[in-house]
Amino acid sequence: MSGYLFNIKKYTDDIEKNIHADFFQFIAAIVAFSAIIAIYIFFKKRKRGKFLDLFENKIFLFLLATIGIFSFVTLNKKGDDKETLRRKRATKNGLLGFLIALMSYLDLRAAQFWIIWVVSYYLNM
């Protein structure tokens, strides 16, 4: 069992090195992707309306705040044990799923591909 945990630790250390090396490229890709999506939503009246309606919905805002707080707490936990690593990975995958669902709600058809590609490439998910 300790050999298995050692392999997880080694694997996560390798990922951490890659994440830090590509961090600025990742940020640049996310900023460019977000800018393109924001411009597209701004110029499409129906999509802009659906996006603004989300922020008038109190249930959505409550759920968004809950997801944000839960994710912040989960991702900032210290520890290298198997359970903590699983929770962090599950939280990252959940956030990715939430972004995909949000893009689907806004009828952004190709955006899901690009967000998965960027996250998979830079964060090794």
Secondary structure by P-SEA (a helix, b strand, c coil): caaaaaaaaaaaaaaaaaaaaaaaaaaaaaaaaaaaaaaaaaacaaaaaaaaaaaacaaaaaaaaaaaaaaaaaaacccccaaaaaaaaaaaaaaaaaaaaaaaaacccaaaaaaaaaaaacccc
